[in-house]
Each structure stands twice: as C-alpha cells, then as structure tokens.
C-alpha cells in the first residue's frame, strides 16, 4: 500500500456503514493505549495488508447512564504505524498524521448512532 491508499473494497468499502461492519473483521496488530474510556489501536486487513489507526473515546454520563462514545478509523502506512507505536507523545503523533478519508462513528448521549466519512483523526475528550 502506498500513502493515502484506502485499503480494499473488503476492509474499507465506499459505504460508511459497510466500512463500520468491516472493522470487526480487521486483525488486531497493536494496542497503543488501552484504557476503559480511551483505546487506540492499530488494525490491519488480512486481504490487502492496509493498516488502520482506530481511536475510541468515551465520557461518563453521570445523569442518565447513556455514555457518549466515539470511534474514528483512518488508513495509515506501515511506517506511520511503527512511528506511532514508538512515539513518546502519542497524541502529537496522531495529530501529525495526514488527513486522509476516515470513518467516524458517533453515539452521543440520548441520540442515535451516526456513521459517516470524515477527514483525519483526532483524540476526542474522554474520561
């Protein structure tokens, strides 16, 4: 894969909802952060080899118990994957990634989940 590639039709299809479904079939490569409300990992497609950074953030809804949750996933190169794995400041490394097409899944408190395309990834607020 060359920089900017989006993977294959199996791992990163054109339809955002199908891409969200395909995420569950990606192979786990590495945990970069594994906390209960903040999880950053590298995933990969067994078919085409494309790597992805996946970021999950959650905050606690102390009033209604409907914790808002957000997922972001973007293709990354093997070199970017290695750089993030060895980064002293992971959030700065994430911020420095090129803004490629990314998958954004939002499930705010009291609202239905939405799945859409975005550009780039960021680390959102989390507990």
Secondary structure as the mmCIF struct_conf table of DSSP 4:
data_model
#
loop_
_struct_conf.conf_type_id
_struct_conf.id
_struct_conf.beg_label_comp_id
_struct_conf.beg_label_asym_id
_struct_conf.beg_label_seq_id
_struct_conf.end_label_comp_id
_struct_conf.end_label_asym_id
_struct_conf.end_label_seq_id
TURN_TY1_P TURN_TY1_P1 UNK A 3 UNK A 4
TURN_TY1_P TURN_TY1_P2 UNK A 9 UNK A 11
BEND BEND1 UNK A 12 UNK A 12
BEND BEND2 UNK A 14 UNK A 15
HELX_RH_AL_P HELX_RH_AL_P1 UNK A 16 UNK A 23
TURN_TY1_P TURN_TY1_P3 UNK A 24 UNK A 25
BEND BEND3 UNK A 26 UNK A 26
STRN STRN1 UNK A 27 UNK A 35
TURN_TY1_P TURN_TY1_P4 UNK A 36 UNK A 37
STRN STRN2 UNK A 38 UNK A 44
TURN_TY1_P TURN_TY1_P5 UNK A 46 UNK A 48
STRN STRN3 UNK A 51 UNK A 58
TURN_TY1_P TURN_TY1_P6 UNK A 62 UNK A 64
BEND BEND4 UNK A 65 UNK A 65
STRN STRN4 UNK A 69 UNK A 76
HELX_RH_AL_P HELX_RH_AL_P2 UNK A 78 UNK A 85
TURN_TY1_P TURN_TY1_P7 UNK A 86 UNK A 86
BEND BEND5 UNK A 88 UNK A 89
HELX_RH_AL_P HELX_RH_AL_P3 UNK A 90 UNK A 95
TURN_TY1_P TURN_TY1_P8 UNK A 96 UNK A 96
BEND BEND6 UNK A 97 UNK A 97
STRN STRN5 UNK A 101 UNK A 107
TURN_TY1_P TURN_TY1_P9 UNK A 109 UNK A 110
BEND BEND7 UNK A 111 UNK A 111
STRN STRN6 UNK A 114 UNK A 119
BEND BEND8 UNK A 120 UNK A 120
#
